[in-house]
Amino acid sequence: MTDVRRFELVQTRIPDATRPGKWIRNFEWQKCHDTALNVGGEVYHPDSSGWFDIPDEHAQELIKAAAWMTRVKAASTGITDVDDYDDETKPTRRRKASGEG
């Protein structure tokens, strides 16, 4: 079994220290917060740190895509918080209660 997780490369703008009023594009890998993964007809759910523990043959297929990484690949890519599960970065949807406009 291999631990895998999906990441996405996100572009951010940071102020350029050498040119006031200008910005630089910065790209960094961010964790995706998937709640389920269907691989080979089996549905897997992440552990408390957000990693899916799936069979090796399925993991090898997933990590061929740049977005899916193992813990080792994520650490070698420069991601420092590979095991932190940050609930605050999860997108949330608020449903309107009945009667709200």
N, C-alpha and C positions, 0 to 999 in steps of 0.2 A: 504494500500500500504506500502511496505517495501523497504528500500534502501539496495541493495546488491552490492558487488563488488568482483572480483576475485583477489586473491593474490597468489604468488608462493613463496615457500621456497627456497631461493638461498644460496648456499654455497660460502663463500669467505675465503680467506686466509689472516690472519693478523699476523704481526711479534710477536713472543713470547718474552715478556719482560724479562722473567727469563732465557731464553736460546738463546743467540745471534746467529743469523744465522738460527734459526729454526722458523717454522710457526705453527700456530694453525688454525684448521678449525672453522669457525664461521658461524652459520646459522641464516638468518634473513628473515622476510617476506617482499616482495616487491610488489608494486602495479602492476597489469597488466593493460594495456591500451587497453581494448576492445572497439570496435567502434559500435558494435550492438550485441544484444542478442535475440535469437529466442526461446521463451518459450510458450508452449501451442498454437502454431500457430500464435502468435503475435510477432512482431519485436519491441524491445525496444532499445532506444538509451540513452547513459549516459548524465547526466547533465554536467555542466561546471566543476564540481569537480570530475567527473569520476564515479559517482554512478548511478546505474540503479534503477528506482522506479518501482517495479513490484508488482502484486497482492500477498497478503500474502500466499495463498496456493502454489503458484509457488516458492516463496522465501523459504518456509519451505523445499521444496524438494531440492533446490539448496544448502542450507546451511548444508545439511547432509554431503556433501563433504567438506573436510577440506579446499579446496582452495577458496570456496565462503564464505564470511563473511558479517554480518551486521555491521553497524557503532559501535554498542556496543561491539560486539565480537572482532572486530579489535582493539578497544581501550583496551579491557581487555587482548588481546594477547601481548600488548606492542607496537603496532604500533602507533607512536606519530603523524604522519602527515596524518591522515585518510582523511582529506578534501583537501589536497593540490594536485593539478593536475600539475605535472611537465612535460612539453612538451619535455624537453631535454632528458629524459630517454626513450622516445619512439624510437623504432628502425625505422630507415629511410632507404628507398631503393632509389637508384639513377638509373634511367633508362638511358641507353645510347641513346644519340641523334642519329638520322640517320646520317650515315657517320663516326661515331666514331668507332674505332677499338677495 
